[in-house]
Amino acid sequence: MYIALGAFAGILAGLLGVGGGLVIVPVLTFIFTARHLSDAHILPYSLGFVYLPALLGISAASVATAPLGAKLAHSLPIDKLKKIFALLLLAMGTKMLLSLM
């Protein structure tokens, strides 16, 4: 099935003149999301591997803070945004490295 899906995505991407990732990534994301939703219930209030209270909390926080993030992104200078993003990546990378030890 995955070989046929990949071939279809490659042919479609070639006909459209776009990268194959533009076609295959949304399809695979849907397939694996659907798979996670259909797997065994691990916790109460879960839908497969998706814990619904966390989903609602993260969604609500994202919707509530998106306007602030957009406002900051448009008001801060580009150099400052790049430095903040670099520091965020450095902090996350350091945390990941430390978790391996």
TORMAR-452789 format. One record per residue (C-alpha): z, y, x. Coordinates in Angstrom, 3 decimals, padded with zeros to 6 digits. Example, Ala and Ser with C-alpha at 12.3 -4.5 7.8 and 13.67 -1.06 7.14 Angstrom:
<r><z>007.800</z><y>-004.500</y><x>012.300</x></r>
<r><z>007.140</z><y>-001.060</y><x>013.670</x></r>
// end
This chain:
<r><z>000.000</z><y>000.000</y><x>000.000</x></r>
<r><z>000.899</z><y>002.457</y><x>002.770</x></r>
<r><z>-002.361</z><y>001.744</y><x>004.610</x></r>
<r><z>-004.365</z><y>002.533</y><x>001.477</x></r>
<r><z>-002.262</z><y>005.641</y><x>000.870</x></r>
<r><z>-002.825</z><y>006.812</y><x>004.441</x></r>
<r><z>-006.561</z><y>006.169</y><x>004.221</x></r>
<r><z>-006.770</z><y>008.068</y><x>000.942</x></r>
<r><z>-004.796</z><y>010.987</y><x>002.384</x></r>
<r><z>-007.003</z><y>011.063</y><x>005.486</x></r>
<r><z>-010.221</z><y>011.030</y><x>003.489</x></r>
<r><z>-008.943</z><y>013.683</y><x>001.080</x></r>
<r><z>-007.734</z><y>015.876</y><x>003.947</x></r>
<r><z>-011.109</z><y>015.517</y><x>005.667</x></r>
<r><z>-012.986</z><y>016.477</y><x>002.517</x></r>
<r><z>-010.726</z><y>019.471</y><x>001.942</x></r>
<r><z>-010.796</z><y>020.519</y><x>005.587</x></r>
<r><z>-007.012</z><y>020.564</y><x>005.954</x></r>
<r><z>-004.575</z><y>018.671</y><x>008.135</x></r>
<r><z>-003.579</z><y>015.215</y><x>006.938</x></r>
<r><z>000.076</z><y>016.217</y><x>006.867</x></r>
<r><z>-000.663</z><y>018.674</y><x>004.096</x></r>
<r><z>-001.652</z><y>015.758</y><x>001.867</x></r>
<r><z>000.577</z><y>012.891</y><x>003.024</x></r>
<r><z>003.942</z><y>014.649</y><x>003.471</x></r>
<r><z>004.428</z><y>015.576</y><x>-000.209</x></r>
<r><z>003.344</z><y>012.096</y><x>-001.300</x></r>
<r><z>005.715</z><y>010.332</y><x>001.105</x></r>
<r><z>008.538</z><y>012.718</y><x>000.219</x></r>
<r><z>008.099</z><y>011.842</y><x>-003.449</x></r>
<r><z>007.957</z><y>008.104</y><x>-002.720</x></r>
<r><z>011.108</z><y>008.088</y><x>-000.603</x></r>
<r><z>012.999</z><y>010.444</y><x>-002.962</x></r>
<r><z>012.142</z><y>008.163</y><x>-005.871</x></r>
<r><z>013.284</z><y>005.185</y><x>-003.800</x></r>
<r><z>016.626</z><y>006.803</y><x>-003.018</x></r>
<r><z>017.132</z><y>007.608</y><x>-006.679</x></r>
<r><z>016.446</z><y>004.039</y><x>-007.740</x></r>
<r><z>018.682</z><y>002.266</y><x>-005.196</x></r>
<r><z>022.134</z><y>000.925</y><x>-006.027</x></r>
<r><z>024.811</z><y>003.362</y><x>-007.156</x></r>
<r><z>027.228</z><y>003.797</y><x>-004.271</x></r>
<r><z>029.658</z><y>006.322</y><x>-005.776</x></r>
<r><z>030.579</z><y>007.342</y><x>-009.278</x></r>
<r><z>028.471</z><y>010.308</y><x>-010.429</x></r>
<r><z>025.628</z><y>009.278</y><x>-008.145</x></r>
<r><z>022.019</z><y>008.547</y><x>-008.841</x></r>
<r><z>021.109</z><y>006.057</y><x>-006.142</x></r>
<r><z>022.008</z><y>007.673</y><x>-002.828</x></r>
<r><z>022.092</z><y>011.160</y><x>-004.381</x></r>
<r><z>025.620</z><y>012.374</y><x>-005.150</x></r>
<r><z>025.107</z><y>014.601</y><x>-008.188</x></r>
<r><z>028.140</z><y>016.957</y><x>-007.743</x></r>
<r><z>026.963</z><y>017.745</y><x>-004.208</x></r>
<r><z>023.413</z><y>018.275</y><x>-005.444</x></r>
<r><z>024.630</z><y>020.734</y><x>-008.068</x></r>
<r><z>026.888</z><y>022.562</y><x>-005.607</x></r>
<r><z>024.218</z><y>022.909</y><x>-002.940</x></r>
<r><z>021.641</z><y>023.985</y><x>-005.521</x></r>
<r><z>023.964</z><y>026.603</y><x>-007.007</x></r>
<r><z>024.903</z><y>027.975</y><x>-003.581</x></r>
<r><z>021.240</z><y>028.135</y><x>-002.555</x></r>
<r><z>020.202</z><y>029.985</y><x>-005.697</x></r>
<r><z>023.146</z><y>032.395</y><x>-005.396</x></r>
<r><z>022.598</z><y>033.248</y><x>-001.700</x></r>
<r><z>018.772</z><y>033.259</y><x>-001.558</x></r>
<r><z>018.503</z><y>036.951</y><x>-002.555</x></r>
<r><z>020.968</z><y>037.912</y><x>000.179</x></r>
<r><z>019.022</z><y>035.924</y><x>002.776</x></r>
<r><z>015.734</z><y>037.482</y><x>001.695</x></r>
<r><z>017.264</z><y>040.962</y><x>001.819</x></r>
<r><z>018.658</z><y>040.350</y><x>005.317</x></r>
<r><z>015.359</z><y>038.893</y><x>006.518</x></r>
<r><z>013.514</z><y>042.026</y><x>005.424</x></r>
<r><z>016.092</z><y>044.511</y><x>006.679</x></r>
<r><z>016.892</z><y>043.104</y><x>010.144</x></r>
<r><z>014.558</z><y>043.681</y><x>013.086</x></r>
<r><z>012.423</z><y>040.692</y><x>014.094</x></r>
<r><z>014.041</z><y>040.432</y><x>017.549</x></r>
<r><z>017.504</z><y>040.213</y><x>016.025</x></r>
<r><z>016.365</z><y>037.531</y><x>013.548</x></r>
<r><z>014.859</z><y>035.494</y><x>016.392</x></r>
<r><z>018.118</z><y>035.690</y><x>018.355</x></r>
<r><z>020.204</z><y>034.674</y><x>015.334</x></r>
<r><z>017.881</z><y>031.724</y><x>014.690</x></r>
<r><z>018.003</z><y>030.714</y><x>018.362</x></r>
<r><z>021.808</z><y>030.793</y><x>018.320</x></r>
<r><z>021.866</z><y>028.722</y><x>015.135</x></r>
<r><z>019.580</z><y>026.104</y><x>016.708</x></r>
<r><z>021.663</z><y>026.084</y><x>019.886</x></r>
<r><z>024.875</z><y>025.587</y><x>017.906</x></r>
<r><z>023.377</z><y>022.769</y><x>015.841</x></r>
<r><z>021.931</z><y>021.067</y><x>018.924</x></r>
<r><z>025.258</z><y>021.322</y><x>020.729</x></r>
<r><z>027.060</z><y>019.824</y><x>017.746</x></r>
<r><z>024.595</z><y>016.934</y><x>017.623</x></r>
<r><z>024.995</z><y>016.274</y><x>021.346</x></r>
<r><z>028.782</z><y>016.360</y><x>021.092</x></r>
<r><z>028.746</z><y>013.941</y><x>018.164</x></r>
<r><z>027.044</z><y>011.363</y><x>020.406</x></r>
<r><z>029.975</z><y>011.352</y><x>022.811</x></r>
// end
